[in-house]
Amino acid sequence: MTPLILSRCTGARIDRAERCLPALLQAMALYGIDTKPRQAMFLANIGHETGGLKWLSEIWGPTPAQRRYERDFAKPWPRSVAESKLPEFAVNRLAYTLGNTAAGDGEFFKGHAMLQTTGRYNHAITRDRLRARFPHMDIPDFELEPDKLAEPQWAALAAGEYVAMKDANSIADAGDFDGYCDLINKGRKTIALGDTNGYADRAILFAAGMAALP
């Protein structure tokens, strides 16, 4: 793969493609993202999530959506997953799911990496999964230093690990682009078609990738 091909697959400016190419080549090799459909789907979603490899760290507003990352200490905090689904815990439901228990966790653990790893829990689980898979690598503690996930090597490996965790390669092998986008954006495959946030942009990048990849 060349920087030009990566640029077409992700919508990235050529200098950003050059910067991220080594990390993405490493991640794709390590995670078996090694066929045209697998690479095109993976890179299309990365291109969308990062704005063409521009943002490996989420821009913090905070927006109304980002405010939901933060725990509201004035409202009740659920004690279990089942309890979190009750209406009275709606304000804190996302913060609870993300594991954001302390003041400031929302911003500290905002989205990082090429598929937007978000929340204290997901930063920690990404650290643990990468350390278990690659014991020979000096994997940073992303719970202590979440900004490390914005460095290209770790950003790409985190994206590859998420693909492995969701078994997204098998969805790519089935040619199910909609299902692949669902896994990336929603964490699960949905019945509706095209309901992923930014689906049209992802689809454009996927078509460009399929045309550009050998």
Stockholm file with secondary structure:
# STOCKHOLM 1.0

chainA/1-214         MTPLILSRCTGARIDRAERCLPALLQAMALYGIDTKPRQAMFLANIGHETGGLKWLSEIWGPTPAQRRYERDFAKPWPRSVAESKLPEFAVNRLAYTLGNTAAGDGEFFKGHAMLQTTGRYNHAITRDRLRARFPHMDIPDFELEPDKLAEPQWAALAAGEYVAMKDANSIADAGDFDGYCDLINKGRKTIALGDTNGYADRAILFAAGMAALP
#=GR chainA/1-214 SS CCHHHHHHHHTCCHHHHHHHHHHHHHHHHHTTCCSHHHHHHHHHHHHHHTTTTTCSBCCCCCCHHHHTTSCCTTSCCCSSHHHHTSGGGGGGHHHHHHTCCSTTHHHHTCCBTTTTBCSHHHHHHHHHHHHHHCTTSCCCCTTTCGGGGGSHHHHHHHHHHHHHHTTHHHHHHTTCHHHHHHHHHHSSCCSSSSCSTTHHHHHHHHHHHHHHCC
#=GC SS_cons         CCHHHHHHHHTCCHHHHHHHHHHHHHHHHHTTCCSHHHHHHHHHHHHHHTTTTTCSBCCCCCCHHHHTTSCCTTSCCCSSHHHHTSGGGGGGHHHHHHTCCSTTHHHHTCCBTTTTBCSHHHHHHHHHHHHHHCTTSCCCCTTTCGGGGGSHHHHHHHHHHHHHHTTHHHHHHTTCHHHHHHHHHHSSCCSSSSCSTTHHHHHHHHHHHHHHCC
//
